[in-house]
Amino acid sequence: MIFQTFPQKQFQGKYCLSPFVMIEVTVSGEVRMCGCGAWMPTTIGNLKETTLVDMLQSELASRIRQSIIDGSYTFCDEKSCGVISNNSLNTIDTLPPEILALLDDATKFIMPHHISFQGDSTCNLSCPSCRTHIIKTPPEQKQQQIELGKILADNLFSVPSNKKIKLETSGAGEVFASQMLMNFINSIDIEKFPNLELDIGTNGLMCEKNWHRISKQHNAINKITVSIDASEADTYEKLRRGGKWPALLNAMNFLKEQKQRYNFLLHTRLIVQQQNYKEMHSFYNLCQTWDVDTVEYSRVTNWGTWTFMEYNFHDVFTSDHPEYALAKIELDKVKQLPNVWFAGL
């Protein structure tokens, strides 16, 4: 279990919905009450050891909800959180009624309907900001992953429901490279969960070849977010190690066609770092040719692949970075554009 707190904030009267409606399940079964480990590192338990209900009624879960209710946000890192960066916190007037009813007692909770499942770190790329090598699931771990998927299904998809359920996959790896995630997505009976919304995170390169593998769920797709990190071929092939620029262009044209066919949202993402910050604006322009709905910009995070010194070189938005002022100019340009989203910037 991970436990980490941050300095108290003064967000009284501002409410994040995530700890009330959302969980993230990691590759090891750990559960967070937020969709991003960088935003809220603390975990409330492990699905392999206890039920989700027991986790949500625990003292730690109550403390996390209380930190939102009282505005202290002591479990949240406001420097990286995209909800805070984009001024997307709710006010008392915009809270859904079912959340408003929970504010008088932090021990009260509802079952989450927004699930981020990061159940497999398998990926066809080895991006330097994420990992040092290609990760494929060893045979001895595949059965464990299958069991984790079954546990999650038993906790959340055992009883048919017509309520809206949002399922996100996968920030930990490539969903189209994961047999387990493909099987898990397809195991959900749309007839029993007619209001399922599927949000897919991907690098895009395997989408066309594997699109048929989620054919039963095409109409449930709400959003596809493609991590690209560049607007030029050389930069792309350095930062998305193992990817080829022509293949990425083909993939985006394919997804543009599928978006028009199935009417889902198409997002793109650029993890801003020293090697690509000068491409922030050209990336936005390129994305317009693919009919992208929202262009996302996120500050680079060190996931343990870099030393402290290496990370400080790549994180151009560290205030003492020699290119910080230039990076701020580029950021200000795109912050004026429509349909953009930022995390940690």
C-alpha positions as CSV (number, residue, x, y, z in Angstrom):
1,M,0.0,0.0,0.0
2,I,1.2,3.5,-0.8
3,F,0.5,6.4,1.6
4,Q,1.6,9.9,0.6
5,T,0.2,13.3,1.6
6,F,0.9,16.8,0.4
7,P,0.6,20.3,2.0
8,Q,-2.9,21.6,2.8
9,K,-4.6,23.6,0.1
10,Q,-7.3,26.3,0.3
11,F,-9.9,24.8,-2.0
12,Q,-12.9,25.2,0.2
13,G,-16.1,25.1,-1.8
14,K,-14.3,23.3,-4.7
15,Y,-15.0,19.6,-5.2
16,C,-13.2,17.0,-7.2
17,L,-15.6,14.1,-8.1
18,S,-12.9,11.5,-8.6
19,P,-12.7,10.2,-4.9
20,F,-16.4,9.8,-4.9
21,V,-17.0,8.2,-8.3
22,M,-13.7,6.8,-9.6
23,I,-11.1,4.1,-8.9
24,E,-7.9,3.2,-10.7
25,V,-6.8,-0.5,-10.5
26,T,-3.1,-1.0,-11.2
27,V,-1.3,-3.9,-12.8
28,S,-0.7,-5.4,-9.3
29,G,-4.3,-4.9,-8.1
30,E,-3.7,-1.8,-6.0
31,V,-6.6,0.6,-5.9
32,R,-6.6,4.4,-6.0
33,M,-9.5,6.8,-5.6
34,C,-8.2,8.8,-8.6
35,G,-7.3,8.0,-12.2
36,C,-3.6,9.0,-12.0
37,G,-0.9,7.8,-9.6
38,A,1.0,11.1,-10.1
39,W,-2.1,13.1,-9.0
40,M,-3.0,11.0,-6.0
41,P,-0.3,8.4,-5.2
42,T,-2.1,6.9,-2.1
43,T,-3.7,3.4,-2.6
44,I,-6.5,2.2,-0.4
45,G,-5.9,-1.6,-0.7
46,N,-5.5,-4.5,-3.1
47,L,-8.3,-6.3,-4.9
48,K,-6.3,-9.6,-4.5
49,E,-6.6,-9.2,-0.7
50,T,-9.9,-7.5,0.0
51,T,-13.1,-6.4,-1.6
52,L,-13.7,-3.0,-3.1
53,V,-16.6,-2.4,-0.7
54,D,-14.2,-3.0,2.3
55,M,-11.7,-0.6,0.8
56,L,-14.3,2.1,0.2
57,Q,-15.6,1.9,3.8
58,S,-12.0,2.0,5.3
59,E,-10.7,4.8,7.5
60,L,-8.2,5.8,4.8
61,A,-10.9,6.1,2.1
62,S,-12.9,8.3,4.5
63,R,-9.9,10.5,5.1
64,I,-9.4,11.0,1.4
65,R,-13.1,11.9,0.8
66,Q,-12.9,14.3,3.9
67,S,-9.9,16.1,2.4
68,I,-12.1,17.0,-0.6
69,I,-15.0,17.9,1.5
70,D,-13.0,20.3,3.7
71,G,-10.9,21.7,0.8
72,S,-7.5,20.6,2.2
73,Y,-6.8,18.1,-0.7
74,T,-3.9,16.7,1.4
75,F,-3.7,13.5,-0.7
76,C,-3.5,15.4,-4.0
77,D,-0.5,16.9,-5.9
78,E,-1.9,20.1,-7.4
79,K,1.3,20.6,-9.4
80,S,0.5,17.6,-11.6
81,C,-3.3,17.2,-11.4
82,G,-5.0,17.9,-14.7
83,V,-8.4,18.6,-13.0
84,I,-6.9,21.4,-10.9
85,S,-4.7,22.7,-13.8
86,N,-7.8,23.1,-16.0
87,N,-10.0,24.7,-13.3
88,S,-12.3,21.7,-13.5
89,L,-13.2,21.4,-9.9
90,N,-17.0,21.5,-9.2
91,T,-18.8,24.0,-7.0
92,I,-21.6,23.1,-4.7
93,D,-24.0,24.3,-7.4
94,T,-22.6,21.9,-10.0
95,L,-22.3,18.7,-7.9
96,P,-24.5,15.8,-8.9
97,P,-27.3,15.1,-6.3
98,E,-25.8,11.7,-5.4
99,I,-22.5,13.4,-4.5
100,L,-24.1,16.3,-2.7
101,A,-25.8,13.8,-0.4
102,L,-22.4,12.4,0.7
103,L,-20.8,15.7,1.9
104,D,-22.2,15.6,5.4
105,D,-20.4,12.4,6.3
106,A,-17.1,11.2,4.8
107,T,-17.8,7.6,5.8
108,K,-20.6,7.5,3.3
109,F,-19.9,6.3,-0.3
110,I,-21.4,5.0,-3.5
111,M,-19.9,2.4,-5.7
112,P,-17.7,4.0,-8.4
113,H,-19.0,4.1,-11.9
114,H,-15.7,5.5,-13.4
115,I,-13.1,2.7,-13.5
116,S,-9.5,3.1,-14.8
117,F,-8.1,-0.4,-15.3
118,Q,-4.3,-0.5,-15.8
119,G,-4.1,-4.2,-15.7
120,D,-1.2,-4.9,-18.0
121,S,2.1,-3.1,-18.7
122,T,2.7,-4.9,-22.0
123,C,3.5,-2.5,-24.8
124,N,4.9,-2.6,-28.3
125,L,7.0,0.5,-27.6
126,S,9.6,1.4,-25.0
127,C,9.3,5.2,-24.7
128,P,12.3,6.6,-22.7
129,S,9.9,8.5,-20.4
130,C,8.1,5.4,-19.4
131,R,10.5,2.3,-19.5
132,T,13.9,1.2,-20.5
133,H,12.9,-1.8,-22.6
134,I,10.0,-3.5,-24.3
135,I,7.8,-5.1,-21.7
136,K,5.9,-8.3,-22.4
137,T,4.0,-10.3,-19.9
138,P,5.9,-13.4,-18.8
139,P,3.9,-16.6,-19.2
140,E,3.9,-17.2,-15.4
141,Q,2.2,-13.8,-14.9
142,K,-0.6,-14.2,-17.5
143,Q,-2.7,-16.3,-15.3
144,Q,-2.4,-13.8,-12.5
145,Q,-3.6,-11.1,-14.8
146,I,-6.5,-13.2,-15.9
147,E,-7.4,-13.7,-12.2
148,L,-7.1,-9.9,-11.6
149,G,-9.5,-9.2,-14.5
150,K,-12.0,-11.7,-13.0
151,I,-11.8,-10.2,-9.6
152,L,-12.5,-6.7,-11.0
153,A,-15.4,-8.1,-13.0
154,D,-16.8,-9.8,-9.9
155,N,-16.6,-6.5,-8.0
156,L,-18.1,-4.3,-10.6
157,F,-19.7,-6.2,-13.4
158,S,-21.5,-9.1,-11.7
159,V,-24.9,-7.5,-11.5
160,P,-26.5,-6.0,-14.7
161,S,-27.1,-2.3,-14.6
162,N,-28.5,0.4,-16.8
163,K,-26.5,3.1,-15.0
164,K,-23.7,4.9,-16.8
165,I,-20.3,3.1,-16.3
166,K,-17.1,4.5,-17.7
167,L,-14.2,2.1,-18.2
168,E,-10.8,3.4,-19.0
169,T,-7.9,1.3,-20.4
170,S,-4.8,1.6,-20.2
171,G,-2.1,4.1,-19.2
172,A,0.2,1.4,-18.0
173,G,0.8,-0.3,-21.4
174,E,-0.8,-0.7,-24.8
175,V,-4.3,-2.0,-24.7
176,F,-4.1,-3.5,-28.2
177,A,-1.0,-5.4,-27.3
178,S,-2.6,-7.0,-24.2
179,Q,-4.5,-10.2,-24.6
180,M,-5.8,-9.8,-21.0
181,L,-7.2,-6.4,-21.6
182,M,-8.8,-7.4,-24.9
183,N,-10.4,-10.3,-23.2
184,F,-11.6,-8.2,-20.3
185,I,-13.2,-5.6,-22.5
186,N,-15.0,-8.2,-24.5
187,S,-16.2,-10.1,-21.4
188,I,-18.6,-7.2,-20.6
189,D,-22.0,-8.0,-21.9
190,I,-23.3,-4.8,-23.5
191,E,-26.9,-6.0,-23.2
192,K,-26.4,-6.2,-19.4
193,F,-24.6,-2.9,-19.3
194,P,-26.2,-0.8,-22.1
195,N,-24.7,2.5,-20.8
196,L,-21.1,1.4,-20.7
197,E,-18.7,4.0,-22.0
198,L,-15.3,2.8,-23.1
199,D,-12.3,5.2,-23.0
200,I,-9.2,3.7,-24.6
201,G,-5.6,5.0,-24.2
202,T,-3.3,3.9,-26.9
203,N,-0.2,4.7,-29.0
204,G,-2.4,4.0,-32.0
205,L,0.0,1.8,-33.9
206,M,-1.8,-1.5,-33.4
207,C,-5.4,-0.2,-33.7
208,E,-6.1,-1.0,-37.3
209,K,-4.7,-4.5,-37.2
210,N,-6.6,-5.3,-34.0
211,W,-9.7,-3.3,-34.4
212,H,-11.8,-6.4,-35.0
213,R,-10.8,-7.8,-31.6
214,I,-13.2,-5.3,-29.9
215,S,-15.8,-5.4,-32.6
216,K,-18.6,-6.3,-30.0
217,Q,-17.8,-3.0,-28.2
218,H,-17.3,-0.6,-31.0
219,N,-20.6,1.2,-30.3
220,A,-19.6,1.6,-26.6
221,I,-16.4,3.5,-27.4
222,N,-16.7,7.0,-26.0
223,K,-13.2,8.3,-26.4
224,I,-9.8,7.2,-27.8
225,T,-6.7,9.1,-26.6
226,V,-3.5,8.6,-28.7
227,S,-0.2,9.4,-27.1
228,I,2.1,10.8,-29.9
229,D,4.5,13.3,-28.2
230,A,5.7,15.0,-31.5
231,S,4.8,16.7,-34.7
232,E,7.9,15.7,-36.6
233,A,9.2,12.3,-37.6
234,D,12.7,12.5,-36.0
235,T,11.3,13.6,-32.7
236,Y,8.6,11.0,-32.7
237,E,10.9,8.1,-33.4
238,K,13.2,9.2,-30.5
239,L,10.4,9.8,-28.0
240,R,8.1,6.9,-29.0
241,R,11.0,4.4,-29.3
242,G,10.1,1.5,-31.6
243,G,7.4,3.6,-33.5
244,K,7.7,4.7,-37.1
245,W,6.3,8.0,-38.2
246,P,4.6,6.7,-41.4
247,A,2.9,4.0,-39.3
248,L,1.6,6.7,-36.9
249,L,0.2,8.8,-39.8
250,N,-1.6,5.7,-41.2
251,A,-3.0,4.9,-37.7
252,M,-4.3,8.4,-37.2
253,N,-6.0,8.4,-40.5
254,F,-7.6,5.1,-39.7
255,L,-8.9,6.4,-36.3
256,K,-10.2,9.5,-38.0
257,E,-12.3,7.3,-40.2
258,Q,-13.5,5.2,-37.3
259,K,-14.4,8.3,-35.3
260,Q,-16.6,9.5,-38.2
261,R,-18.2,6.0,-38.3
262,Y,-18.8,5.4,-34.6
263,N,-19.0,9.0,-33.4
264,F,-16.5,8.7,-30.5
265,L,-14.3,11.5,-29.2
266,L,-10.7,11.5,-30.5
267,H,-8.0,13.0,-28.3
268,T,-4.3,13.3,-28.8
269,R,-1.6,13.8,-26.2
270,L,1.9,15.3,-26.1
271,I,4.0,14.7,-23.0
272,V,6.0,17.9,-22.9
273,Q,9.7,17.6,-22.4
274,Q,13.0,19.1,-23.6
275,Q,13.0,17.4,-26.9
276,N,9.6,18.4,-28.0
277,Y,8.4,21.6,-26.3
278,K,9.2,23.6,-29.5
279,E,6.6,21.4,-31.3
280,M,3.7,22.2,-29.1
281,H,2.0,24.5,-31.5
282,S,2.8,22.5,-34.7
283,F,1.5,19.4,-32.9
284,Y,-1.8,21.2,-32.3
285,N,-2.0,22.2,-36.0
286,L,-1.2,18.6,-37.1
287,C,-4.0,17.2,-34.9
288,Q,-6.6,19.4,-36.6
289,T,-6.0,17.5,-39.8
290,W,-7.2,14.3,-38.0
291,D,-10.4,15.9,-36.7
292,V,-9.2,15.7,-33.1
293,D,-11.6,16.9,-30.5
294,T,-9.1,17.8,-27.8
295,V,-5.3,18.1,-27.7
296,E,-3.8,17.2,-24.4
297,Y,-0.5,18.5,-23.0
298,S,1.0,16.9,-19.9
299,R,4.2,17.6,-18.0
300,V,6.7,14.8,-18.2
301,T,6.8,12.5,-15.1
302,N,9.7,10.4,-13.9
303,W,8.4,6.9,-13.6
304,G,11.7,5.6,-12.3
305,T,13.4,5.3,-15.7
306,W,15.7,8.4,-15.3
307,T,18.1,9.5,-12.6
308,F,17.4,12.8,-10.8
309,M,19.8,14.6,-13.0
310,E,18.4,13.1,-16.2
311,Y,14.8,14.0,-15.2
312,N,15.8,17.6,-14.5
313,F,17.2,17.8,-18.0
314,H,14.1,16.4,-19.6
315,D,11.6,18.4,-17.4
316,V,11.9,21.8,-19.2
317,F,9.3,23.2,-16.9
318,T,11.5,23.1,-13.8
319,S,12.0,26.8,-13.0
320,D,15.8,26.6,-13.0
321,H,16.0,24.7,-16.4
322,P,18.0,26.8,-18.9
323,E,15.2,26.6,-21.4
324,Y,12.4,27.2,-19.0
325,A,11.6,30.8,-20.2
326,L,11.5,29.6,-23.9
327,A,9.2,26.7,-22.9
328,K,6.8,29.1,-21.1
329,I,6.5,31.1,-24.3
330,E,5.6,28.0,-26.2
331,L,3.1,27.0,-23.6
332,D,1.5,30.4,-23.5
333,K,0.9,30.1,-27.3
334,V,-1.1,26.9,-27.0
335,K,-2.9,27.9,-23.9
336,Q,-4.7,30.5,-26.0
337,L,-6.1,27.9,-28.4
338,P,-9.5,26.2,-28.3
339,N,-10.1,22.6,-27.2
340,V,-6.8,22.1,-25.3
341,W,-6.3,20.4,-21.9
342,F,-3.3,20.5,-19.6
343,A,-1.9,18.4,-16.7
344,G,0.9,19.8,-14.6
345,L,1.5,22.8,-16.8
